[in-house]
Amino acid sequence: MSIKLPKAIEAYFAADRDGGPEDVAASFTEDGIVKDKGKAHKGRDAVRAWMADESQQYSYTVEPFLIAIENGKTLVTAHAVGDFPGSPIDLRFFFVLAGDKVAELEITV
């Protein structure tokens, strides 16, 4: 199923799929934040380091299939498959956008 994502969110998922840590970090604002696995990573350098660590640890694919607004945030639910514990799983990505960039992303189960 293909869904229409806002430009900033599409850029994030495209960078995660086809790019690398630098591309993922570039999809965020300068002071953007990622909250994942109980930790917060603030700023592009921290986001880049987070993505570099994730991509070294695991191989995975993420396919968004649902979009909604929840508590003022854009919620994208995506099917994730890879060599990480618990795979496959549906993850929830809560985005706060600032123009064509991601200001905040929280990833939950």
C-alpha positions in Angstrom: 0.0 0.0 0.0 1.4 3.4 -1.0 0.6 6.4 1.1 1.2 10.1 0.5 3.7 11.5 3.0 4.6 15.2 3.7 7.8 16.2 2.0 9.9 16.2 5.2 8.7 12.8 6.2 9.2 11.3 2.7 12.8 12.8 2.8 13.5 11.1 6.1 12.3 7.6 4.9 14.1 8.0 1.5 17.3 8.9 3.3 16.9 6.0 5.6 16.3 3.6 2.7 18.7 4.9 0.0 21.1 7.2 1.8 23.2 7.0 4.9 23.6 8.7 8.2 24.6 12.1 6.6 21.4 12.1 4.4 19.2 11.2 7.4 20.8 14.0 9.5 20.2 16.4 6.6 16.4 15.7 6.8 16.4 17.3 10.3 16.5 20.9 11.4 19.9 22.0 12.9 18.6 21.3 16.4 16.4 18.3 15.5 15.8 15.6 18.0 15.4 11.8 17.7 13.9 9.9 20.6 14.5 6.1 20.2 15.0 3.3 22.7 14.7 5.5 25.7 17.4 7.9 24.5 17.3 11.4 23.0 19.7 12.5 20.3 19.7 16.3 19.8 21.2 18.2 16.8 22.3 16.9 13.4 25.6 15.5 14.7 23.8 13.4 17.3 21.2 12.3 14.7 24.0 11.3 12.3 25.8 9.3 15.1 22.5 7.6 16.1 21.8 6.6 12.5 25.4 5.4 11.9 25.1 3.2 15.0 21.8 1.8 13.9 22.9 1.0 10.4 26.1 -0.7 11.7 24.1 -2.9 14.1 21.2 -3.9 11.9 20.1 -4.4 8.3 16.4 -3.5 7.9 13.7 -2.2 5.6 10.9 0.1 6.7 7.6 0.4 4.7 5.2 3.2 5.9 1.6 2.1 5.5 -0.5 4.4 7.6 -0.5 8.2 8.4 -2.6 10.1 10.9 -2.4 13.1 13.2 -2.2 12.4 16.9 -1.8 15.0 19.7 -0.6 17.5 17.1 2.1 15.2 15.7 2.1 13.4 12.4 2.1 9.7 13.1 3.4 7.3 10.5 3.0 3.6 11.2 5.5 1.4 9.3 6.3 -2.3 8.9 10.0 -2.9 9.8 11.8 -6.1 8.8 15.4 -6.9 9.5 18.0 -8.7 11.6 17.1 -6.8 14.8 15.4 -8.4 17.9 11.6 -8.6 17.5 11.6 -8.5 13.7 9.2 -8.1 11.9 7.4 -5.4 13.8 5.2 -2.4 13.2 6.8 0.8 14.5 5.2 4.2 15.2 7.1 7.3 14.0 5.8 10.5 15.6 7.0 13.5 13.6 7.0 17.2 14.5 7.8 19.1 11.3 9.3 22.6 10.7 8.8 23.4 7.1 10.5 20.8 4.9 12.6 19.4 7.8 12.0 17.2 10.7 12.2 19.0 14.1 11.5 16.0 16.2 11.0 12.2 15.7 10.0 9.7 18.3 10.0 6.0 17.4 7.9 3.6 19.5 6.4 0.2 19.2 
